[in-house]
């Protein structure tokens, strides 16, 4: 879909717009801390600062844009209420704003949204909001919400493609600027639909043009990068919804134009790397983040050489994580680190084959974490789905060599993504 460049070039957030938004947000949002992280600083040989929007009143920055937009609604508009679509964080910001401003809201959320986020929306909005669960992705919910909005003549609160929302999110950047007395060399921003990146990057290009601004997307949902590369809005046919706070099929026309102009680079981070970062932050820092909140920190590995001896800010966007996802996070992390491997093993048709596998194929530190045996056609033995966890990535090849030497036929599943996702 071609971008209407005449329309979008007419809008770029000004410093005054973002300063006005900050005034409207006084007493509503928390001025979140900008904290140097010693572990990360030592790891990368730089001064790494985290902008802790995970400590925001609704545990993400989304309250800023939602409240800024809704606080300027006319009395006649408030009578018809508001509508929004969200995978969780925007919904919480809208719900909180509904309760604060006394505006009724109807919030559409996709089916994969974690229950924790749905419950938080109910808690923040109280009796001012109604939640409708529909669709498999944000974009499905968005279409339903727009239809409902038109039918009821309500105001639609877009999660990212709206000037007032962009300006509200830009107040994060204003706080970063106010809290620093040193030049910021690198600024890492998470990118989903692009509202946050548009607001903050616009501000920094006005106040600190030397700062290199890096947009970070999940590898499974690269809507902004694909659109920037094509210089057109690109709708992705399929996305990995794991990083739910930053997984959209299509970005906005306003946000695309701003990000194309103001982001110096876009980097894609694998979902497994995000999971490893979530676990590391929890184990080493006692910081709980959601997948989207870990994006910018996970991106540091890809800039290790460039950021050495530099002042670096990573925006931690939110911590609305669901504890029931912990096992999936661990699994994805182990797979990414090369420590978890799945096979279909066809055991030889002889007695003691399983014992031989355990005693002579597995290494001393290898561990079977999944075993699913399938007996077929009255055979004594059938194929088994086997998950093996190893201590070091380099232990995989010796394991494969021992299987071959002992004549255990196998199919390696980690590289067969379609079959692997079906079985695991």
C-alpha positions as CSV (number, residue, x, y, z in Angstrom):
1,X,0.0,0.0,0.0
2,X,1.7,3.3,-1.1
3,X,2.3,5.9,1.6
4,X,0.5,9.3,1.1
5,X,3.7,11.2,1.5
6,X,2.1,14.6,1.2
7,X,0.0,13.8,4.2
8,X,2.7,12.3,6.4
9,X,5.4,14.9,5.6
10,X,3.0,17.6,6.9
11,X,3.4,16.1,10.4
12,X,6.5,15.8,12.5
13,X,6.4,16.2,16.3
14,X,7.9,19.5,17.4
15,X,9.7,20.0,20.7
16,X,6.8,22.3,21.8
17,X,4.2,19.6,21.1
18,X,6.1,17.1,23.3
19,X,6.6,19.7,26.1
20,X,2.9,20.4,26.1
21,X,2.1,16.7,26.3
22,X,4.4,16.5,29.3
23,X,2.5,19.3,31.0
24,X,-0.8,17.4,30.5
25,X,0.7,14.2,31.9
26,X,1.8,15.9,35.2
27,X,0.3,14.0,38.1
28,X,-0.8,11.1,35.9
29,X,2.4,9.4,34.8
30,X,5.5,8.6,36.8
31,X,8.8,10.2,35.8
32,X,10.6,6.9,35.6
33,X,14.3,6.6,36.6
34,X,17.2,6.5,34.2
35,X,19.6,4.0,35.9
36,X,23.1,2.9,35.0
37,X,23.4,-0.9,35.0
38,X,26.8,-2.0,36.2
39,X,26.6,-5.5,34.9
40,X,25.8,-4.4,31.4
41,X,28.3,-1.6,31.6
42,X,31.1,-4.1,32.5
43,X,29.9,-6.6,29.9
44,X,30.1,-4.2,27.0
45,X,32.8,-1.8,28.2
46,X,30.5,1.1,28.0
47,X,28.2,3.1,30.3
48,X,24.8,1.4,29.8
49,X,21.7,3.2,31.2
50,X,18.2,1.8,31.4
51,X,15.2,4.0,31.1
52,X,12.9,2.1,33.3
53,X,9.4,2.4,31.8
54,X,8.7,-1.0,33.3
55,X,8.2,1.0,36.5
56,X,5.5,3.2,35.0
57,X,2.1,3.4,36.7
58,X,0.6,0.8,34.2
59,X,4.0,-0.9,33.9
60,X,4.7,0.4,30.4
61,X,5.0,3.7,28.6
62,X,1.7,3.3,26.8
63,X,-0.2,5.4,29.3
64,X,1.6,8.5,28.0
65,X,0.2,8.5,24.5
66,X,-3.3,7.3,25.5
67,X,-3.8,9.9,28.2
68,X,-2.4,12.7,26.1
69,X,-4.9,11.9,23.3
70,X,-7.9,11.3,25.6
71,X,-7.4,14.4,27.8
72,X,-8.0,16.6,24.8
73,X,-11.3,15.0,23.8
74,X,-14.3,17.4,23.6
75,X,-17.3,16.9,25.8
76,X,-19.4,15.9,22.8
77,X,-16.8,13.2,21.9
78,X,-16.7,11.8,25.4
79,X,-20.4,11.1,25.3
80,X,-19.8,8.4,22.7
81,X,-16.9,6.9,24.5
82,X,-13.7,5.6,23.0
83,X,-12.6,2.4,21.3
84,X,-9.1,0.8,21.0
85,X,-7.4,-2.4,19.9
86,X,-4.4,-3.7,21.8
87,X,-2.4,-6.8,22.7
88,X,-2.2,-5.5,26.2
89,X,-0.1,-2.5,27.2
90,X,-1.9,0.1,25.1
91,X,-5.2,-1.3,26.5
92,X,-3.9,-0.8,30.1
93,X,-3.0,2.7,29.4
94,X,-6.4,3.4,27.8
95,X,-8.2,1.7,30.6
96,X,-6.4,3.7,33.2
97,X,-7.1,6.9,31.3
98,X,-10.8,6.0,31.0
99,X,-11.0,5.7,34.8
100,X,-9.1,8.9,35.4
101,X,-11.1,10.9,32.9
102,X,-14.5,9.3,33.4
103,X,-14.8,8.1,29.8
104,X,-16.4,4.8,28.8
105,X,-14.1,2.6,26.7
106,X,-14.5,-0.6,24.6
107,X,-11.3,-2.4,24.3
108,X,-10.6,-5.1,21.7
109,X,-7.8,-7.6,22.4
110,X,-6.6,-10.6,20.4
111,X,-7.0,-14.2,21.7
112,X,-3.3,-14.8,22.3
113,X,-3.1,-11.9,24.8
114,X,-1.7,-13.2,28.1
115,X,-4.4,-13.5,30.8
116,X,-2.3,-11.3,33.1
117,X,-2.7,-8.4,30.7
118,X,-6.4,-8.9,30.3
119,X,-6.8,-8.9,34.1
120,X,-4.7,-5.8,34.4
121,X,-7.0,-4.0,31.9
122,X,-10.0,-4.9,34.0
123,X,-8.3,-3.7,37.1
124,X,-7.1,-0.4,35.7
125,X,-10.4,0.4,33.9
126,X,-12.9,-0.9,36.5
127,X,-16.5,-0.3,35.4
128,X,-15.4,2.3,32.8
129,X,-14.3,-0.4,30.3
130,X,-15.7,-3.3,28.4
131,X,-13.3,-5.9,27.0
132,X,-14.0,-7.8,23.8
133,X,-11.6,-10.7,22.9
134,X,-11.5,-11.3,19.2
135,X,-9.0,-12.4,16.4
136,X,-5.6,-14.1,16.4
137,X,-3.5,-11.0,16.0
138,X,-3.5,-7.3,16.9
139,X,-4.4,-6.5,13.3
140,X,-7.5,-8.8,13.5
141,X,-8.7,-7.0,16.7
142,X,-7.9,-3.7,15.1
143,X,-10.3,-4.3,12.1
144,X,-13.1,-5.4,14.5
145,X,-12.5,-2.3,16.7
146,X,-12.6,0.1,13.7
147,X,-15.9,-1.4,12.6
148,X,-17.4,-1.1,16.1
149,X,-16.1,2.4,16.4
150,X,-17.8,3.5,13.1
151,X,-21.0,1.9,14.2
152,X,-21.1,3.7,17.5
153,X,-19.5,7.0,16.5
154,X,-16.8,6.6,19.1
155,X,-13.3,8.1,19.1
156,X,-10.7,5.6,18.2
157,X,-7.5,5.7,20.3
158,X,-4.8,4.3,18.0
159,X,-1.9,2.6,19.7
160,X,0.7,4.3,17.5
161,X,-0.4,6.1,14.3
162,X,-1.8,9.3,15.8
163,X,0.0,12.6,16.4
164,X,-1.2,13.1,20.0
165,X,-0.2,9.5,20.9
166,X,3.2,10.0,19.3
167,X,3.7,13.2,21.2
168,X,2.7,11.6,24.4
169,X,5.2,8.7,23.9
170,X,7.8,11.3,23.1
171,X,7.7,12.5,26.7
172,X,9.8,9.5,27.5
173,X,12.6,11.1,25.5
174,X,12.1,14.4,27.2
175,X,12.7,12.7,30.6
176,X,15.8,11.0,29.3
177,X,17.2,14.3,28.1
178,X,16.4,16.1,31.4
179,X,18.0,13.3,33.5
180,X,21.4,13.3,31.6
181,X,24.4,15.6,32.1
182,X,26.5,13.7,29.5
183,X,26.2,13.2,25.7
184,X,24.1,10.2,24.7
185,X,26.0,8.4,22.0
186,X,23.6,5.5,21.3
187,X,19.8,5.3,22.0
188,X,18.1,1.9,21.6
189,X,14.3,2.0,21.1
190,X,11.9,-0.9,20.8
191,X,9.7,-0.8,17.7
192,X,6.3,-2.3,17.3
193,X,3.9,0.0,15.5
194,X,6.5,2.8,15.8
195,X,4.7,5.3,18.1
196,X,7.3,5.4,20.8
197,X,10.2,5.4,18.3
198,X,8.6,8.2,16.3
199,X,8.1,10.5,19.4
200,X,11.4,9.9,21.0
201,X,13.5,9.9,17.8
202,X,11.9,13.2,16.7
203,X,12.7,14.8,20.1
204,X,16.4,13.6,20.0
205,X,16.9,14.7,16.4
206,X,16.0,18.2,17.6
207,X,17.9,18.2,20.9
208,X,20.8,15.8,20.3
209,X,21.3,15.2,16.6
210,X,24.6,13.5,17.2
211,X,22.9,10.6,19.1
212,X,22.8,7.4,17.0
213,X,19.2,6.0,17.3
214,X,18.7,2.3,16.8
215,X,15.3,0.9,16.3
216,X,14.9,-2.7,17.6
217,X,12.3,-5.2,16.2
218,X,11.7,-8.9,16.9
219,X,13.0,-11.0,14.0
220,X,9.6,-12.7,13.7
221,X,7.7,-9.4,13.2
222,X,9.9,-7.0,11.1
223,X,7.1,-4.8,9.9
224,X,9.0,-1.5,10.3
225,X,12.2,-2.7,8.8
226,X,10.5,-4.3,5.8
227,X,8.5,-1.1,5.2
228,X,11.6,1.2,5.5
229,X,13.5,-1.0,3.1
230,X,10.6,-0.9,0.6
231,X,9.8,2.8,1.3
232,X,6.1,1.7,1.4
233,X,3.8,0.3,4.0
234,X,4.3,-3.5,4.0
235,X,1.8,-5.8,5.6
236,X,3.4,-9.0,6.8
237,X,1.5,-12.2,5.9
238,X,2.7,-14.0,9.0
239,X,4.4,-13.0,12.3
240,X,5.7,-14.6,15.4
241,X,3.4,-13.3,18.1
242,X,5.7,-14.2,21.0
243,X,7.0,-10.6,21.5
244,X,3.4,-9.5,21.8
245,X,4.1,-5.9,22.7
246,X,6.0,-5.3,19.5
247,X,4.5,-7.8,17.0
248,X,2.3,-6.1,14.4
249,X,1.7,-7.0,10.8
250,X,1.7,-3.4,9.6
251,X,3.0,-0.1,11.0
252,X,1.4,3.3,10.5
253,X,1.9,5.7,7.6
254,X,2.8,8.5,10.1
255,X,5.2,6.3,12.1
256,X,6.8,4.8,9.0
257,X,7.7,8.2,7.6
258,X,9.1,9.5,10.9
259,X,11.1,6.4,11.7
260,X,12.4,6.2,8.1
261,X,13.8,9.7,8.6
262,X,14.9,9.7,12.2
263,X,16.1,6.1,13.0
264,X,19.7,5.7,12.0
265,X,19.5,1.9,11.8
266,X,17.0,-1.0,12.4
267,X,18.1,-4.2,13.9
268,X,16.2,-7.5,14.2
269,X,16.6,-9.6,17.3
270,X,15.7,-13.3,17.4
271,X,13.0,-14.2,19.8
272,X,15.4,-16.7,21.5
273,X,17.8,-13.9,22.2
274,X,15.0,-11.9,23.8
275,X,14.2,-14.9,26.1
276,X,17.9,-15.3,27.1
277,X,17.8,-11.6,28.0
278,X,14.6,-11.9,30.1
279,X,16.1,-14.7,32.1
280,X,19.5,-12.9,32.6
281,X,17.8,-9.7,33.8
282,X,15.7,-11.7,36.3
283,X,18.6,-13.9,37.6
284,X,21.2,-11.1,37.7
285,X,19.3,-7.9,38.3
286,X,15.9,-9.1,39.8
287,X,14.3,-7.1,36.9
288,X,11.1,-8.5,35.5
289,X,10.4,-7.5,31.9
290,X,8.1,-8.7,29.2
291,X,9.5,-9.8,25.8
292,X,9.1,-6.3,24.3
293,X,10.8,-4.8,27.3
294,X,13.9,-6.9,26.7
295,X,14.4,-6.0,23.1
296,X,16.8,-3.1,23.4
297,X,19.0,-4.9,25.9
298,X,19.1,-8.0,23.7
299,X,20.2,-5.8,20.8
300,X,23.4,-4.7,22.6
301,X,25.1,-8.0,21.5
302,X,24.8,-6.9,17.9
303,X,26.6,-3.6,18.6
304,X,29.3,-4.8,21.0
305,X,32.2,-3.2,19.0
306,X,30.4,0.1,18.2
307,X,29.2,0.9,21.7
308,X,32.5,0.3,23.5
309,X,33.5,3.4,25.7
310,X,30.2,5.1,24.7
311,X,27.2,6.4,26.7
312,X,24.3,4.2,25.8
313,X,20.6,4.3,26.8
314,X,18.3,1.3,26.4
315,X,14.6,2.0,26.8
316,X,12.9,-0.8,28.8
317,X,9.4,-0.5,27.6
318,X,7.4,-2.7,30.0
319,X,7.1,-5.6,32.5
320,X,3.6,-6.9,31.9
321,X,4.8,-10.5,31.7
322,X,2.7,-13.6,32.5
323,X,4.4,-16.1,34.8
324,X,2.7,-19.0,32.9
325,X,5.0,-18.1,30.0
326,X,8.2,-18.9,32.0
327,X,8.6,-22.4,30.6
328,X,8.2,-21.2,27.0
329,X,10.8,-18.5,27.7
330,X,13.2,-21.0,29.1
331,X,12.7,-23.3,26.1
332,X,13.2,-20.6,23.5
333,X,16.3,-19.5,25.3
334,X,17.8,-22.9,25.4
335,X,17.1,-23.5,21.8
336,X,18.7,-20.2,20.8
337,X,21.7,-20.8,22.9
338,X,22.2,-24.2,21.2
339,X,21.6,-26.1,24.5
340,X,18.3,-27.9,23.7
341,X,17.9,-30.3,20.8
342,X,15.1,-32.5,19.6
343,X,15.3,-35.7,17.5
344,X,13.0,-38.4,16.2
345,X,15.1,-41.5,17.1
346,X,14.4,-44.8,15.5
347,X,15.8,-47.3,17.9
348,X,17.4,-50.5,16.5
349,X,15.1,-53.5,16.7
350,X,17.1,-55.3,19.4
351,X,16.8,-55.8,23.1
352,X,18.5,-53.2,25.3
353,X,18.6,-50.5,22.6
354,X,17.2,-47.8,24.9
355,X,19.7,-48.8,27.7
356,X,22.5,-48.6,25.1
357,X,21.4,-45.1,24.1
358,X,21.4,-44.0,27.7
359,X,24.8,-45.5,28.6
360,X,26.8,-45.0,25.3
361,X,25.2,-42.2,23.3
362,X,24.4,-39.6,26.0
363,X,27.3,-37.7,27.3
364,X,28.0,-37.6,31.1
365,X,26.4,-34.1,31.3
366,X,23.6,-34.6,28.8
367,X,20.0,-34.8,30.0
368,X,16.9,-36.2,28.4
369,X,14.2,-33.6,29.1
370,X,11.5,-35.0,26.7
371,X,10.7,-38.6,25.7
372,X,7.6,-39.5,23.8
373,X,7.5,-43.1,22.5
374,X,5.3,-44.2,19.6
375,X,4.7,-47.9,19.1
376,X,3.4,-48.8,15.6
377,X,2.4,-51.8,13.6
378,X,3.0,-54.3,16.4
379,X,6.7,-53.7,16.3
380,X,8.7,-54.2,19.5
381,X,10.1,-50.7,19.1
382,X,8.9,-47.6,17.4
383,X,10.2,-44.1,16.8
384,X,10.6,-41.8,19.8
385,X,10.6,-38.0,20.1
386,X,13.5,-37.2,22.3
387,X,14.5,-33.8,23.7
388,X,18.1,-33.6,25.0
389,X,19.7,-30.7,26.9
390,X,23.4,-30.3,26.8
391,X,25.8,-28.1,28.8
392,X,27.7,-26.5,26.0
393,X,26.8,-26.0,22.3
394,X,30.0,-27.7,21.2
395,X,28.7,-31.0,22.9
396,X,26.2,-31.4,20.0
397,X,28.5,-32.8,17.4
398,X,30.0,-35.5,19.7
399,X,26.4,-36.5,20.5
400,X,25.6,-36.8,16.8
401,X,28.8,-38.8,16.2
402,X,28.0,-41.3,19.0
403,X,24.5,-41.8,17.5
404,X,25.9,-42.5,14.1
405,X,28.6,-44.9,15.5
406,X,26.0,-46.9,17.4
407,X,23.7,-46.9,14.3
408,X,20.8,-45.0,15.9
409,X,18.9,-43.5,12.9
410,X,17.5,-40.1,13.7
411,X,16.0,-37.0,12.3
412,X,17.1,-33.7,13.7
413,X,14.1,-31.4,14.3
414,X,15.6,-28.1,15.4
415,X,16.3,-27.2,11.7
416,X,12.9,-28.4,10.5
417,X,10.9,-25.5,11.7
418,X,7.4,-26.6,10.5
419,X,7.7,-30.1,11.9
420,X,9.4,-28.8,15.1
421,X,6.7,-26.3,15.9
422,X,4.0,-28.9,15.4
423,X,5.6,-31.5,17.7
424,X,7.0,-29.3,20.5
